[in-house]
């Protein structure tokens, strides 16, 4: 798998394919996961079924990446924020107020 700094550069330069994004969602580096989710949300990449399914699994806690994260927030919360940015709000709506606030601040 590519090194995190090469992936980060590709994301910043928008030099990636949807297949790359799907691959990055399985990366072991928390920053790669966050940056990939953020890029998907920012660019409104919602037309790829496999990407949406992977993000949904992370958001539901069904993927090992769900448990990853930073001190402030988990990748699961970032995945829910990504889905919310893409207009998929069913998981967000099922959260309690504290979790909703965490989701709202995920990309701050």
C-alpha positions as CSV (number, residue, x, y, z in Angstrom):
1,X,0.0,0.0,0.0
2,X,1.1,3.5,-0.7
3,X,2.8,5.6,2.0
4,X,0.6,8.1,3.8
5,X,2.4,11.1,2.6
6,X,2.0,10.1,-1.0
7,X,-1.7,9.6,-0.5
8,X,-2.0,12.9,1.3
9,X,-0.3,14.7,-1.7
10,X,-2.6,12.9,-4.2
11,X,-5.7,14.0,-2.1
12,X,-4.5,17.6,-1.9
13,X,-3.8,17.7,-5.7
14,X,-7.0,15.8,-6.5
15,X,-4.9,13.2,-8.3
16,X,-6.9,10.1,-7.5
17,X,-9.5,7.8,-8.9
18,X,-12.6,6.5,-7.1
19,X,-10.8,3.2,-6.9
20,X,-8.0,4.9,-5.1
21,X,-10.5,6.5,-2.6
22,X,-12.0,3.1,-1.9
23,X,-8.5,1.7,-1.2
24,X,-7.6,4.6,1.0
25,X,-10.7,3.9,3.2
26,X,-8.9,0.7,4.2
27,X,-5.6,2.3,5.0
28,X,-4.1,1.8,8.5
29,X,-3.2,5.4,9.0
30,X,-5.8,7.5,10.8
31,X,-4.9,10.7,9.0
32,X,-5.3,9.0,5.6
33,X,-8.8,7.8,6.7
34,X,-9.8,11.3,7.9
35,X,-8.4,13.0,4.8
36,X,-10.1,10.6,2.5
37,X,-13.4,10.9,4.2
38,X,-13.0,14.7,4.2
39,X,-12.2,14.7,0.5
40,X,-15.2,12.6,-0.3
41,X,-17.5,14.9,1.7
42,X,-15.9,18.1,0.2
43,X,-16.1,16.9,-3.4
44,X,-19.6,15.3,-2.9
45,X,-18.5,11.9,-4.2
46,X,-21.8,10.1,-3.7
47,X,-22.2,8.3,-7.0
48,X,-20.0,5.3,-6.2
49,X,-21.9,2.4,-4.5
50,X,-18.8,0.7,-3.2
51,X,-17.5,3.9,-1.5
52,X,-20.8,4.7,0.1
53,X,-21.1,1.1,1.3
54,X,-17.6,1.2,2.8
55,X,-18.3,4.6,4.6
56,X,-21.6,3.2,5.9
57,X,-19.9,0.1,7.4
58,X,-17.4,2.4,9.1
59,X,-20.2,4.7,10.3
60,X,-22.1,1.7,11.7
61,X,-19.1,0.3,13.5
62,X,-18.9,-2.7,11.2
63,X,-15.4,-2.0,9.9
64,X,-12.1,-2.1,11.8
65,X,-11.5,1.5,10.8
66,X,-14.5,2.5,13.0
67,X,-12.4,2.2,16.1
68,X,-9.6,4.3,14.8
69,X,-9.3,7.9,15.4
70,X,-7.9,10.9,17.2
71,X,-8.2,12.0,20.8
72,X,-11.0,14.4,19.7
73,X,-13.1,12.1,17.5
74,X,-13.3,8.7,16.0
75,X,-13.2,7.8,12.4
76,X,-16.7,6.4,12.9
77,X,-17.9,10.0,13.7
78,X,-16.1,11.3,10.7
79,X,-17.7,8.7,8.5
80,X,-21.2,9.7,9.8
81,X,-20.3,13.4,9.1
82,X,-19.2,12.4,5.5
83,X,-22.5,10.6,4.9
84,X,-24.4,13.6,6.3
85,X,-22.5,15.9,3.9
86,X,-23.5,13.6,1.1
87,X,-27.2,13.9,2.1
88,X,-27.4,10.5,3.8
89,X,-28.7,11.4,7.2
90,X,-30.4,8.2,8.6
91,X,-27.4,7.3,10.8
92,X,-26.9,10.9,12.0
93,X,-30.6,11.2,12.9
94,X,-30.3,8.1,15.1
95,X,-27.6,9.6,17.3
96,X,-28.0,11.3,20.7
97,X,-27.3,15.0,21.0
98,X,-23.7,14.6,22.1
99,X,-22.8,12.4,19.2
100,X,-24.7,14.8,16.8
101,X,-22.5,17.6,18.1
102,X,-19.4,15.6,17.5
103,X,-20.5,14.9,14.0
104,X,-21.2,18.6,13.4
105,X,-17.7,19.4,14.5
106,X,-15.9,16.6,12.6
107,X,-14.7,18.8,9.8
108,X,-14.1,22.0,11.8
